[in-house]
Amino acid sequence: MTGTVTLVLGGARSGKSAVAERLCTRRGGPVTYVATMEIGDDEDLAARVAAHRARRPARWTTEEPGPDLLDVLRRVEGTVLLDSLGPWLAARGDGADSAELCAVLRSRGGHTVVVSDEVGLGVHPSSGAGRQFRDRLGAVNQAVAAVSDEVLFVVAGMVTRLQPLGEG
């Protein structure tokens, strides 16, 4: 039996992670928070991650998979909040396989809430590497949206449900 997939998209500081957390809380039961961000020595990022941790219920478990995201998604049961695709893509580079990610998401037995940045609405990247990342993340977002049961877009903490373009 396969679970459901919800994709939550939004820009930086849009409230997408908080929306995803509320979705998981409403489902009840255990939640595994899969964090893809590697903090390093960035103090601002460390503060943002700490705020995310403080918001989450203490009973949630956290996985920090590094390059083994797909293995963690295959192994963990129940509800998963995957936050987020951008750092995973940046860390994996050309080794990020969106088709395999989508197959793993669809095969999970539990509910999966996937958070990702919608970077195509932001400032035009000034470097070739930035433009390439934007384009690659856009392609990953489209692939995940195509296998999702629900896609939400968050702007200023407000949620809009996105619908696919109908045929015909």
C-alpha positions in Angstrom: 0.0 0.0 0.0 1.4 3.4 -0.9 0.9 6.6 1.1 0.3 10.1 -0.1 2.6 12.8 -1.1 2.1 16.5 -0.5 4.5 19.1 -2.0 4.7 22.5 -0.2 6.4 25.1 -2.3 7.2 28.7 -1.4 9.9 31.3 -1.5 12.4 32.1 1.3 10.7 33.0 4.6 7.3 32.3 3.0 6.1 30.1 5.9 6.3 26.9 3.9 8.0 24.9 6.6 5.5 26.0 9.2 2.6 25.0 6.9 4.2 21.6 6.4 4.7 21.1 10.1 1.0 21.9 10.7 0.0 19.4 8.0 2.0 16.7 9.8 0.7 17.6 13.2 -2.9 17.4 12.0 -2.4 13.8 10.8 -1.5 12.7 14.4 0.8 9.9 15.2 4.6 9.8 15.0 6.4 12.1 12.5 10.0 11.8 11.3 11.5 15.2 10.3 14.1 14.6 7.5 16.4 17.6 7.5 18.6 18.1 4.4 20.3 21.3 5.4 23.9 21.2 6.4 24.6 24.1 8.7 28.4 24.3 8.7 29.5 27.4 10.5 26.8 29.8 9.2 25.4 31.5 12.3 22.3 32.8 10.5 21.5 29.4 9.2 22.1 27.8 12.6 19.6 30.3 14.1 17.0 29.4 11.5 17.4 25.7 12.0 17.2 26.2 15.8 13.9 28.1 15.3 12.6 25.2 13.2 13.6 22.6 15.9 11.9 24.7 18.7 8.7 24.8 16.7 8.5 21.0 16.3 6.9 18.7 18.9 9.4 17.0 21.1 8.0 13.6 20.2 9.1 14.0 16.5 12.3 12.2 15.6 14.8 13.9 13.3 16.9 12.3 10.6 19.8 14.1 9.0 20.6 11.9 6.0 23.4 13.7 4.3 23.8 12.1 0.9 21.6 9.1 1.9 18.2 10.8 1.6 16.6 8.1 -0.6 17.8 5.3 1.8 16.3 7.1 4.7 13.0 7.6 2.9 12.9 3.9 2.1 13.6 2.9 5.7 11.5 5.3 7.7 7.8 4.4 8.3 4.9 6.6 9.0 4.6 10.3 8.4 7.7 12.0 7.0 8.3 15.7 6.7 11.2 16.2 4.2 12.6 19.7 4.5 13.8 20.5 1.9 14.7 19.6 -1.7 17.0 22.6 -2.4 19.8 21.6 0.0 19.5 17.9 -1.1 19.9 19.0 -4.8 22.8 21.3 -4.0 24.6 18.6 -2.0 24.1 15.9 -4.7 24.8 18.1 -7.7 24.6 16.1 -10.9 24.1 12.9 -8.8 20.5 14.0 -7.8 18.1 11.6 -9.5 14.6 13.1 -9.5 13.1 10.0 -11.1 14.4 7.8 -8.3 13.3 10.4 -5.7 9.8 10.3 -7.2 9.7 6.5 -7.3 10.7 6.4 -3.6 8.2 9.0 -2.6 5.4 7.1 -4.4 6.4 3.7 -2.9 6.4 4.9 0.7 3.7 3.5 2.9 3.2 6.6 5.0 2.3 10.2 4.3 5.2 12.3 3.0 5.2 16.1 3.1 7.9 17.5 0.9 9.1 21.1 1.3 10.9 22.9 -1.6 11.8 26.4 -2.5 10.2 28.0 -5.5 13.3 29.8 -6.7 11.9 30.8 -10.2 10.0 33.8 -8.8 13.1 35.3 -7.1 15.9 37.5 -8.2 17.5 36.4 -11.5 20.7 34.6 -10.4 23.8 36.6 -11.4 26.0 33.5 -12.0 25.8 30.6 -14.4 25.9 28.2 -11.5 23.0 30.0 -9.8 20.9 29.9 -13.0 21.7 26.2 -13.4 20.7 25.4 -9.8 17.4 27.4 -10.3 16.6 25.4 -13.5 17.5 22.1 -11.9 15.4 22.7 -8.8 12.5 23.8 -11.0 12.7 20.5 -12.9 12.9 18.5 -9.6 9.9 20.5 -8.3 7.9 19.7 -11.4 8.8 16.0 -11.2 7.7 15.8 -7.5 4.5 17.8 -8.2 3.6 15.3 -10.9 3.6 12.4 -8.5 2.1 14.4 -5.6 -1.5 14.0 -4.4 -1.6 17.6 -3.4 0.6 20.7 -4.2 0.4 23.8 -2.0 2.0 27.2 -2.7 2.8 29.4 0.3 3.2 33.1 0.1 3.4 35.3 3.3 2.1 32.4 5.3 -1.0 32.0 3.1 -1.7 28.8 1.3 -3.0 28.2 -2.2 -3.8 24.8 -3.5 -2.4 24.3 -7.0 -4.2 22.3 -9.7 -2.8 20.7 -12.8 -3.8 22.1 -16.2 -6.6 20.0 -17.4 -6.4 18.2 -20.8 -8.6 19.2 -23.7 
